[in-house]
Amino acid sequence: MCLLAKTDNKKQPPIKVATEDIKCYKIVVKKWYSRKTYNTPYYPIKVRTGKLYNISDFDKEEVNGNGFEKLKTDDGYLWLVGRGFFHTYKSRVDVEMRAALLSEHNYWNKIRGKVQILSATIPKGTEYIEGYAVSINGNAKYPVYASKSIIYEKLKH
């Protein structure tokens, strides 16, 4: 998932610093052979719950590279924020809807795992960006975060 953000000018979207912990949600893939490890879907990184992850801890250029790209629009610029950030959804309702659609369309069939949702925390003091992701058909926008650090937790029902 890429974060999208609109700006009036050529400046990239503002990077904020979390003044308190921010609650969010992550779609992951649970492999059948592992009870404790999840994979992130777009960049196959293995993650565990309860551990702090910093994007700078990853050596892969595809994960830790510069993820800003801009497109000129009629009313400004649309920024795509990809690599270099952990991407999460703001709303549990939105993430559940998105996960259901992805499961229904068998989006990650090649990964051969079950789509699940983790709760997550962007820790206080972490750099992050706010924006949105679009649905598969482009008809819906979901509010999302892109952050430099994250802690994944099991979702409490």
Backbone as JSON Lines, residues from 0, in Angstrom:
{"i":0,"aa":"M","n":[0.84,-1.16,0.0],"ca":[0.0,0.0,0.0],"c":[0.89,1.23,0.0]}
{"i":1,"aa":"C","n":[0.62,2.14,-0.85],"ca":[1.31,3.42,-0.83],"c":[0.39,4.46,-0.2]}
{"i":2,"aa":"L","n":[0.98,5.38,0.52],"ca":[0.23,6.51,1.06],"c":[0.19,7.57,-0.02]}
{"i":3,"aa":"L","n":[-0.96,8.18,-0.2],"ca":[-1.12,9.28,-1.14],"c":[-1.41,10.54,-0.34]}
{"i":4,"aa":"A","n":[-0.83,11.66,-0.77],"ca":[-1.06,12.94,-0.1],"c":[-1.05,14.05,-1.14]}
{"i":5,"aa":"K","n":[-1.99,14.98,-1.01],"ca":[-2.06,16.12,-1.93],"c":[-1.36,17.32,-1.32]}
{"i":6,"aa":"T","n":[-0.65,18.08,-2.16],"ca":[-0.07,19.35,-1.74],"c":[-0.35,20.39,-2.81]}
{"i":7,"aa":"D","n":[-0.32,21.65,-2.41],"ca":[-0.56,22.74,-3.36],"c":[0.68,23.06,-4.19]}
{"i":8,"aa":"N","n":[1.83,22.7,-3.68],"ca":[3.08,23.06,-4.35],"c":[3.99,21.83,-4.47]}
{"i":9,"aa":"K","n":[5.23,22.06,-4.89],"ca":[6.16,20.97,-5.12],"c":[6.77,20.39,-3.85]}
{"i":10,"aa":"K","n":[6.47,20.99,-2.7],"ca":[7.03,20.49,-1.44],"c":[6.34,19.19,-1.05]}
{"i":11,"aa":"Q","n":[7.16,18.24,-0.59],"ca":[6.6,16.96,-0.18],"c":[5.68,17.15,1.03]}
{"i":12,"aa":"P","n":[4.79,16.18,1.29],"ca":[3.87,16.32,2.42],"c":[4.64,16.48,3.72]}
{"i":13,"aa":"P","n":[4.07,17.23,4.67],"ca":[4.79,17.47,5.92],"c":[4.99,16.21,6.74]}
{"i":14,"aa":"I","n":[6.2,16.06,7.26],"ca":[6.51,14.97,8.18],"c":[6.28,15.51,9.59]}
{"i":15,"aa":"K","n":[5.39,14.85,10.31],"ca":[5.05,15.26,11.67],"c":[5.82,14.38,12.66]}
{"i":16,"aa":"V","n":[5.84,14.8,13.92],"ca":[6.41,14.0,15.0],"c":[5.29,13.71,15.98]}
{"i":17,"aa":"A","n":[5.08,12.42,16.29],"ca":[4.0,12.02,17.18],"c":[4.23,12.59,18.58]}
{"i":18,"aa":"T","n":[3.26,13.34,19.08],"ca":[3.36,13.92,20.42],"c":[2.84,12.93,21.48]}
{"i":19,"aa":"E","n":[2.21,11.87,21.03],"ca":[1.77,10.78,21.89],"c":[1.69,9.52,21.03]}
{"i":20,"aa":"D","n":[1.56,8.35,21.66],"ca":[1.41,7.11,20.9],"c":[0.17,7.21,20.02]}
{"i":21,"aa":"I","n":[0.27,6.72,18.79],"ca":[-0.85,6.74,17.85],"c":[-1.27,5.3,17.58]}
{"i":22,"aa":"K","n":[-2.53,5.0,17.81],"ca":[-3.08,3.67,17.56],"c":[-3.44,3.54,16.09]}
{"i":23,"aa":"C","n":[-3.11,2.4,15.47],"ca":[-3.41,2.17,14.07],"c":[-3.52,0.67,13.83]}
{"i":24,"aa":"Y","n":[-3.65,0.27,12.55],"ca":[-3.89,-1.12,12.21],"c":[-3.11,-1.5,10.96]}
{"i":25,"aa":"K","n":[-2.68,-2.77,10.91],"ca":[-1.86,-3.26,9.8],"c":[-2.43,-4.56,9.25]}
{"i":26,"aa":"I","n":[-2.53,-4.65,7.94],"ca":[-2.88,-5.92,7.3],"c":[-1.58,-6.71,7.14]}
{"i":27,"aa":"V","n":[-1.63,-7.97,7.57],"ca":[-0.48,-8.85,7.45],"c":[-0.93,-10.19,6.89]}
{"i":28,"aa":"V","n":[0.04,-11.03,6.57],"ca":[-0.25,-12.38,6.11],"c":[0.34,-13.34,7.13]}
{"i":29,"aa":"K","n":[-0.51,-14.23,7.64],"ca":[-0.07,-15.24,8.61],"c":[0.26,-16.5,7.84]}
{"i":30,"aa":"K","n":[1.52,-16.92,7.92],"ca":[1.95,-18.14,7.24],"c":[1.44,-19.36,8.01]}
{"i":31,"aa":"W","n":[1.12,-20.4,7.31],"ca":[0.59,-21.6,7.94],"c":[1.63,-22.3,8.82]}
{"i":32,"aa":"Y","n":[2.91,-22.1,8.54],"ca":[3.96,-22.83,9.25],"c":[4.53,-22.09,10.46]}
{"i":33,"aa":"S","n":[4.04,-20.91,10.76],"ca":[4.59,-20.14,11.87],"c":[3.48,-19.62,12.78]}
{"i":34,"aa":"R","n":[3.65,-19.84,14.1],"ca":[2.64,-19.38,15.05],"c":[2.88,-17.95,15.49]}
{"i":35,"aa":"K","n":[4.12,-17.47,15.39],"ca":[4.45,-16.16,15.95],"c":[4.84,-15.11,14.91]}
{"i":36,"aa":"T","n":[5.1,-15.5,13.69],"ca":[5.62,-14.59,12.69],"c":[4.56,-14.26,11.65]}
{"i":37,"aa":"Y","n":[4.53,-12.99,11.28],"ca":[3.63,-12.49,10.23],"c":[4.5,-11.89,9.13]}
{"i":38,"aa":"N","n":[3.97,-11.83,7.93],"ca":[4.65,-11.16,6.83],"c":[3.87,-9.91,6.45]}
{"i":39,"aa":"T","n":[4.6,-8.83,6.17],"ca":[3.93,-7.67,5.62],"c":[3.7,-7.98,4.14]}
{"i":40,"aa":"P","n":[2.58,-7.57,3.58],"ca":[2.21,-8.05,2.26],"c":[2.96,-7.47,1.07]}
{"i":41,"aa":"Y","n":[3.22,-6.19,1.06],"ca":[3.79,-5.59,-0.15],"c":[5.3,-5.75,-0.22]}
{"i":42,"aa":"Y","n":[5.96,-5.62,0.91],"ca":[7.38,-5.94,1.02],"c":[7.45,-7.1,2.0]}
{"i":43,"aa":"P","n":[7.85,-8.27,1.56],"ca":[7.76,-9.45,2.43],"c":[8.76,-9.42,3.59]}
{"i":44,"aa":"I","n":[8.43,-8.61,4.6],"ca":[9.25,-8.52,5.81],"c":[8.57,-9.34,6.88]}
{"i":45,"aa":"K","n":[9.34,-10.15,7.59],"ca":[8.78,-10.92,8.7],"c":[8.77,-10.05,9.94]}
{"i":46,"aa":"V","n":[7.61,-10.03,10.63],"ca":[7.48,-9.24,11.85],"c":[6.84,-10.08,12.95]}
{"i":47,"aa":"R","n":[7.11,-9.68,14.18],"ca":[6.53,-10.32,15.36],"c":[5.82,-9.26,16.19]}
{"i":48,"aa":"T","n":[4.88,-9.69,16.98],"ca":[4.19,-8.75,17.84],"c":[5.05,-8.42,19.06]}
{"i":49,"aa":"G","n":[4.84,-7.21,19.6],"ca":[5.52,-6.79,20.81],"c":[6.93,-6.25,20.62]}
{"i":50,"aa":"K","n":[7.39,-6.16,19.39],"ca":[8.75,-5.69,19.11],"c":[8.7,-4.33,18.41]}
{"i":51,"aa":"L","n":[9.6,-3.43,18.81],"ca":[9.72,-2.13,18.14],"c":[10.52,-2.3,16.87]}
{"i":52,"aa":"Y","n":[9.98,-1.83,15.75],"ca":[10.67,-1.85,14.46],"c":[10.94,-0.42,14.02]}
{"i":53,"aa":"N","n":[12.16,-0.18,13.58],"ca":[12.55,1.1,12.98],"c":[12.9,0.83,11.53]}
{"i":54,"aa":"I","n":[12.44,1.66,10.63],"ca":[12.68,1.42,9.2],"c":[14.18,1.4,8.9]}
{"i":55,"aa":"S","n":[14.97,2.13,9.66],"ca":[16.42,2.16,9.43],"c":[17.1,0.84,9.79]}
{"i":56,"aa":"D","n":[16.38,-0.05,10.47],"ca":[16.95,-1.37,10.82],"c":[17.02,-2.3,9.62]}
{"i":57,"aa":"F","n":[16.35,-1.95,8.54],"ca":[16.3,-2.82,7.37],"c":[17.31,-2.37,6.33]}
{"i":58,"aa":"D","n":[18.07,-3.31,5.83],"ca":[19.12,-3.01,4.85],"c":[18.58,-2.94,3.43]}
{"i":59,"aa":"K","n":[17.48,-3.59,3.18],"ca":[16.97,-3.68,1.81],"c":[16.62,-2.3,1.25]}
{"i":60,"aa":"E","n":[17.16,-1.96,0.12],"ca":[16.87,-0.69,-0.54],"c":[15.37,-0.57,-0.85]}
{"i":61,"aa":"E","n":[14.75,-1.7,-1.19],"ca":[13.32,-1.66,-1.53],"c":[12.46,-1.29,-0.33]}
{"i":62,"aa":"V","n":[12.98,-1.5,0.87],"ca":[12.24,-1.18,2.09],"c":[12.66,0.17,2.64]}
{"i":63,"aa":"N","n":[13.95,0.43,2.69],"ca":[14.49,1.59,3.38],"c":[14.92,2.7,2.43]}
{"i":64,"aa":"G","n":[14.49,2.67,1.2],"ca":[14.9,3.71,0.25],"c":[14.06,4.97,0.36]}
{"i":65,"aa":"N","n":[14.32,5.9,-0.53],"ca":[13.53,7.13,-0.56],"c":[12.23,6.84,-1.3]}
{"i":66,"aa":"G","n":[11.11,6.96,-0.6],"ca":[9.84,6.55,-1.17],"c":[8.95,7.67,-1.64]}
{"i":67,"aa":"F","n":[9.49,8.86,-1.91],"ca":[8.65,9.98,-2.35],"c":[8.66,10.11,-3.86]}
{"i":68,"aa":"E","n":[7.47,10.11,-4.45],"ca":[7.33,10.39,-5.88],"c":[6.16,11.36,-6.02]}
{"i":69,"aa":"K","n":[6.28,12.31,-6.95],"ca":[5.18,13.27,-7.12],"c":[4.65,13.26,-8.54]}
{"i":70,"aa":"L","n":[3.35,13.52,-8.62],"ca":[2.66,13.62,-9.9],"c":[1.95,14.96,-9.96]}
{"i":71,"aa":"K","n":[2.09,15.67,-11.05],"ca":[1.41,16.96,-11.23],"c":[-0.06,16.69,-11.51]}
{"i":72,"aa":"T","n":[-0.93,17.44,-10.83],"ca":[-2.37,17.34,-11.06],"c":[-2.88,18.74,-11.44]}
{"i":73,"aa":"D","n":[-4.15,18.83,-11.78],"ca":[-4.73,20.12,-12.14],"c":[-4.71,21.12,-11.0]}
{"i":74,"aa":"D","n":[-4.8,20.62,-9.76],"ca":[-4.88,21.53,-8.62],"c":[-3.71,21.39,-7.64]}
{"i":75,"aa":"G","n":[-2.57,20.94,-8.12],"ca":[-1.39,20.83,-7.26],"c":[-0.58,19.59,-7.56]}
{"i":76,"aa":"Y","n":[-0.19,18.89,-6.51],"ca":[0.64,17.7,-6.67],"c":[0.07,16.56,-5.83]}
{"i":77,"aa":"L","n":[0.18,15.36,-6.37],"ca":[-0.18,14.16,-5.64],"c":[1.11,13.4,-5.34]}
{"i":78,"aa":"W","n":[1.36,13.17,-4.08],"ca":[2.58,12.47,-3.66],"c":[2.27,11.02,-3.34]}
{"i":79,"aa":"L","n":[3.11,10.12,-3.82],"ca":[3.05,8.72,-3.48],"c":[4.21,8.47,-2.51]}
{"i":80,"aa":"V","n":[3.88,8.0,-1.33],"ca":[4.9,7.72,-0.31],"c":[4.94,6.21,-0.13]}
{"i":81,"aa":"G","n":[6.04,5.61,-0.54],"ca":[6.17,4.15,-0.49],"c":[7.27,3.71,0.44]}
{"i":82,"aa":"R","n":[8.41,3.41,-0.13],"ca":[9.54,2.9,0.65],"c":[9.97,3.88,1.73]}
{"i":83,"aa":"G","n":[10.59,3.34,2.75],"ca":[11.13,4.18,3.81],"c":[10.17,4.43,4.96]}
{"i":84,"aa":"F","n":[8.99,3.82,4.91],"ca":[7.98,4.0,5.95],"c":[7.2,2.71,6.16]}
{"i":85,"aa":"F","n":[6.69,2.54,7.39],"ca":[5.71,1.49,7.68],"c":[4.33,2.09,7.42]}
{"i":86,"aa":"H","n":[3.48,1.37,6.71],"ca":[2.16,1.88,6.34],"c":[1.08,1.18,7.16]}
{"i":87,"aa":"T","n":[0.18,1.98,7.73],"ca":[-0.89,1.46,8.56],"c":[-2.18,2.24,8.3]}
{"i":88,"aa":"Y","n":[-3.29,1.64,8.67],"ca":[-4.6,2.27,8.55],"c":[-4.97,2.95,9.86]}
{"i":89,"aa":"K","n":[-5.67,4.09,9.77],"ca":[-6.12,4.81,10.96],"c":[-7.31,4.12,11.62]}
{"i":90,"aa":"S","n":[-8.22,3.59,10.83],"ca":[-9.51,3.1,11.32],"c":[-9.6,1.58,11.27]}
{"i":91,"aa":"R","n":[-10.11,1.0,12.35],"ca":[-10.31,-0.45,12.38],"c":[-11.37,-0.85,11.36]}
{"i":92,"aa":"V","n":[-12.42,-0.07,11.23],"ca":[-13.48,-0.37,10.26],"c":[-12.91,-0.41,8.85]}
{"i":93,"aa":"D","n":[-12.1,0.58,8.5],"ca":[-11.5,0.64,7.16],"c":[-10.56,-0.54,6.91]}
{"i":94,"aa":"V","n":[-9.73,-0.87,7.89],"ca":[-8.78,-1.97,7.69],"c":[-9.52,-3.3,7.58]}
{"i":95,"aa":"E","n":[-10.6,-3.47,8.33],"ca":[-11.37,-4.72,8.22],"c":[-12.03,-4.83,6.84]}
{"i":96,"aa":"M","n":[-12.55,-3.72,6.33],"ca":[-13.16,-3.72,5.0],"c":[-12.1,-4.04,3.94]}
{"i":97,"aa":"R","n":[-10.95,-3.41,4.04],"ca":[-9.87,-3.63,3.07],"c":[-9.36,-5.07,3.12]}
{"i":98,"aa":"A","n":[-9.17,-5.6,4.33],"ca":[-8.7,-6.98,4.48],"c":[-9.7,-7.97,3.89]}
{"i":99,"aa":"A","n":[-10.99,-7.72,4.11],"ca":[-12.03,-8.59,3.56],"c":[-12.0,-8.58,2.03]}
{"i":100,"aa":"L","n":[-11.83,-7.39,1.44],"ca":[-11.75,-7.3,-0.02],"c":[-10.52,-8.03,-0.56]}
{"i":101,"aa":"L","n":[-9.4,-7.86,0.11],"ca":[-8.18,-8.52,-0.35],"c":[-8.28,-10.03,-0.22]}
{"i":102,"aa":"S","n":[-8.9,-10.51,0.86],"ca":[-9.11,-11.95,1.03],"c":[-10.05,-12.48,-0.05]}
{"i":103,"aa":"E","n":[-11.12,-11.74,-0.29],"ca":[-12.12,-12.13,-1.28],"c":[-11.52,-12.22,-2.68]}
{"i":104,"aa":"H","n":[-10.65,-11.28,-3.02],"ca":[-10.03,-11.27,-4.35],"c":[-8.77,-12.14,-4.4]}
{"i":105,"aa":"N","n":[-8.48,-12.83,-3.29],"ca":[-7.31,-13.71,-3.23],"c":[-6.05,-12.97,-3.66]}
{"i":106,"aa":"Y","n":[-5.95,-11.72,-3.24],"ca":[-4.89,-10.81,-3.67],"c":[-3.49,-11.35,-3.42]}
{"i":107,"aa":"W","n":[-3.31,-11.98,-2.27],"ca":[-1.96,-12.48,-1.93],"c":[-1.86,-13.98,-2.03]}
{"i":108,"aa":"N","n":[-2.52,-14.56,-3.0],"ca":[-2.51,-16.0,-3.17],"c":[-1.08,-16.54,-3.3]}
{"i":109,"aa":"K","n":[-0.22,-15.8,-3.97],"ca":[1.16,-16.27,-4.17],"c":[1.92,-16.4,-2.85]}
{"i":110,"aa":"I","n":[1.47,-15.67,-1.83],"ca":[2.15,-15.74,-0.54],"c":[1.69,-16.97,0.24]}
{"i":111,"aa":"R","n":[0.54,-17.49,-0.09],"ca":[-0.02,-18.67,0.54],"c":[-0.11,-18.52,2.06]}
{"i":112,"aa":"G","n":[-0.87,-17.56,2.44],"ca":[-1.1,-17.32,3.86],"c":[-2.47,-16.73,4.06]}
{"i":113,"aa":"K","n":[-2.85,-16.57,5.31],"ca":[-4.15,-16.03,5.66],"c":[-4.01,-14.55,5.98]}
{"i":114,"aa":"V","n":[-4.85,-13.72,5.35],"ca":[-4.85,-12.29,5.62],"c":[-5.4,-12.06,7.02]}
{"i":115,"aa":"Q","n":[-4.65,-11.31,7.84],"ca":[-5.07,-10.99,9.2],"c":[-4.79,-9.52,9.47]}
{"i":116,"aa":"I","n":[-5.32,-9.04,10.58],"ca":[-5.12,-7.66,10.99],"c":[-4.41,-7.64,12.33]}
{"i":117,"aa":"L","n":[-3.39,-6.79,12.43],"ca":[-2.73,-6.55,13.71],"c":[-3.04,-5.13,14.15]}
{"i":118,"aa":"S","n":[-3.15,-4.95,15.44],"ca":[-3.19,-3.62,16.01],"c":[-1.74,-3.13,16.01]}
{"i":119,"aa":"A","n":[-1.54,-1.83,15.99],"ca":[-0.17,-1.31,15.98],"c":[-0.13,0.03,16.7]}
{"i":120,"aa":"T","n":[1.08,0.41,17.1],"ca":[1.29,1.69,17.74],"c":[2.45,2.4,17.07]}
{"i":121,"aa":"I","n":[2.22,3.65,16.67],"ca":[3.31,4.52,16.25],"c":[3.76,5.21,17.53]}
{"i":122,"aa":"P","n":[4.98,4.91,18.01],"ca":[5.39,5.44,19.31],"c":[5.58,6.95,19.33]}
{"i":123,"aa":"K","n":[5.33,7.53,20.48],"ca":[5.57,8.96,20.7],"c":[7.0,9.28,20.26]}
{"i":124,"aa":"G","n":[7.16,10.42,19.57],"ca":[8.48,10.84,19.08],"c":[8.82,10.34,17.69]}
{"i":125,"aa":"T","n":[7.96,9.52,17.09],"ca":[8.21,8.95,15.76],"c":[7.78,9.91,14.66]}
{"i":126,"aa":"E","n":[8.57,9.99,13.61],"ca":[8.19,10.77,12.43],"c":[7.13,10.0,11.65]}
{"i":127,"aa":"Y","n":[6.11,10.73,11.17],"ca":[5.05,10.09,10.4],"c":[4.4,11.09,9.44]}
{"i":128,"aa":"I","n":[3.67,10.55,8.48],"ca":[2.93,11.33,7.49],"c":[1.49,10.82,7.49]}
{"i":129,"aa":"E","n":[0.53,11.73,7.31],"ca":[-0.87,11.34,7.16],"c":[-1.27,11.47,5.71]}
{"i":130,"aa":"G","n":[-2.1,10.56,5.26],"ca":[-2.59,10.61,3.9],"c":[-3.72,9.62,3.72]}
{"i":131,"aa":"Y","n":[-3.82,9.04,2.53],"ca":[-4.87,8.07,2.27],"c":[-4.38,7.02,1.28]}
{"i":132,"aa":"A","n":[-5.06,5.88,1.29],"ca":[-4.86,4.82,0.3],"c":[-6.18,4.67,-0.44]}
{"i":133,"aa":"V","n":[-6.14,4.15,-1.64],"ca":[-7.38,3.98,-2.41],"c":[-7.74,2.5,-2.5]}
{"i":134,"aa":"S","n":[-9.03,2.25,-2.71],"ca":[-9.52,0.89,-2.84],"c":[-9.05,0.29,-4.17]}
{"i":135,"aa":"I","n":[-9.23,-1.01,-4.28],"ca":[-8.81,-1.72,-5.49],"c":[-9.46,-1.12,-6.73]}
{"i":136,"aa":"N","n":[-10.74,-0.76,-6.64],"ca":[-11.42,-0.19,-7.8],"c":[-11.29,1.33,-7.88]}
{"i":137,"aa":"G","n":[-10.62,1.94,-6.9],"ca":[-10.39,3.38,-6.91],"c":[-11.55,4.22,-6.43]}
{"i":138,"aa":"N","n":[-12.64,3.58,-5.98],"ca":[-13.83,4.32,-5.58],"c":[-13.83,4.79,-4.13]}
{"i":139,"aa":"A","n":[-12.95,4.26,-3.31],"ca":[-12.94,4.63,-1.89],"c":[-11.55,5.03,-1.45]}
{"i":140,"aa":"K","n":[-11.51,5.96,-0.47],"ca":[-10.25,6.39,0.12],"c":[-10.23,5.96,1.58]}
{"i":141,"aa":"Y","n":[-9.09,5.45,2.03],"ca":[-8.92,5.03,3.41],"c":[-7.85,5.9,4.06]}
{"i":142,"aa":"P","n":[-8.12,6.55,5.2],"ca":[-7.08,7.32,5.89],"c":[-5.98,6.4,6.41]}
{"i":143,"aa":"V","n":[-4.73,6.78,6.15],"ca":[-3.59,5.94,6.54],"c":[-2.45,6.78,7.1]}
{"i":144,"aa":"Y","n":[-1.52,6.09,7.74],"ca":[-0.27,6.69,8.22],"c":[0.9,6.01,7.53]}
{"i":145,"aa":"A","n":[2.0,6.74,7.43],"ca":[3.29,6.18,7.04],"c":[4.26,6.65,8.12]}
{"i":146,"aa":"S","n":[4.91,5.72,8.82],"ca":[5.75,6.09,9.96],"c":[7.12,5.44,9.89]}
{"i":147,"aa":"K","n":[8.05,6.02,10.61],"ca":[9.43,5.52,10.64],"c":[9.64,4.42,11.68]}
{"i":148,"aa":"S","n":[8.73,4.31,12.66],"ca":[8.81,3.27,13.69],"c":[7.42,2.74,13.96]}
{"i":149,"aa":"I","n":[7.36,1.48,14.41],"ca":[6.06,0.84,14.67],"c":[6.24,-0.31,15.65]}
{"i":150,"aa":"I","n":[5.2,-0.56,16.43],"ca":[5.13,-1.75,17.28],"c":[3.83,-2.46,16.91]}
{"i":151,"aa":"Y","n":[3.93,-3.73,16.5],"ca":[2.75,-4.52,16.14],"c":[2.26,-5.27,17.37]}
{"i":152,"aa":"E","n":[0.94,-5.38,17.49],"ca":[0.33,-6.09,18.61],"c":[-0.82,-6.95,18.07]}
{"i":153,"aa":"K","n":[-1.16,-7.99,18.83],"ca":[-2.31,-8.79,18.42],"c":[-3.56,-7.96,18.61]}
{"i":154,"aa":"L","n":[-4.49,-8.13,17.69],"ca":[-5.74,-7.37,17.72],"c":[-6.64,-7.92,18.81]}
{"i":155,"aa":"K","n":[-7.14,-7.03,19.64],"ca":[-8.08,-7.42,20.7],"c":[-9.48,-7.21,20.18]}
{"i":156,"aa":"H","n":[-10.3,-8.21,20.31],"ca":[-11.69,-8.13,19.79],"c":[-12.63,-7.49,20.75]}
